[in-house]
Amino acid sequence: MKDQDFLCGMAMGAMVGAVMGAALAPRRKSQVKKAADKAMRTVGEVMENLSEEMGLR
C-alpha cells in the first residue's frame, strides 16, 4: 500500500512540475513572428531586385 501511495505521489508531482514548467516557460511566439516578418521582407526585397535586374519593372 505504501509503495502504491508513493508512486501515485511521484506521478502527481511530476505532472504538477510539468504543468508549472510549461506555464512559466518564456513565450517564443514573438521571436518566431519577428523572424518570419524579417524573412518575408528579405524575400520581398530579393524578388524586387531580381525583377529589376531582369527588366520586368
N, C-alpha and C positions, 0 to 999 in steps of 0.2 A: 504494500500500500504506500509506503513512504517513497519507494522508487518511482511509482507512478505519479505521485504528487510532485516530486522533484522534477521529473521530465515535463510535466504539464507546466510547472512554473518556469522552467527554462524555455519552453516553446513560447509561452506568452511573453516572456521578457525579450526574446529575440524578435517577435512580431512587433512589440511596442518600440523596440530600438530601431527597427527598420522603418516604421512609420514616422518616428520622430526624425530620423536621419533624412528621410525624403522631404518632410515638411520644412526642415531647417536648412536644406541644401540651397545654395545660391541658384538663382534662375539664370539660365543661359540663353533664353529665347531672344533677349535683346541683343546679345552678341551675335547670334546667328542671323538675326534680322539685319543688323548693321553690315555684316559680311555679305549677305545676299544683295543688299542695296548697293554696296560698293561694287560687287561683281557685275550687277546689271548696268551700272553707269559705265564701267570699263568696257563691257561688251558693246554698249551703245556708241561709245567713242571709237572703238575699233571699227565697227561697222560704218560709221560716218567717215572715218579716214579712208577706209577701203573703197567706199563708193566714190569719194572724191578722187582717189588715185586712178580708179577705173574710168573716170569721166562720166559717171552716172548722175552726177549732181550738177 
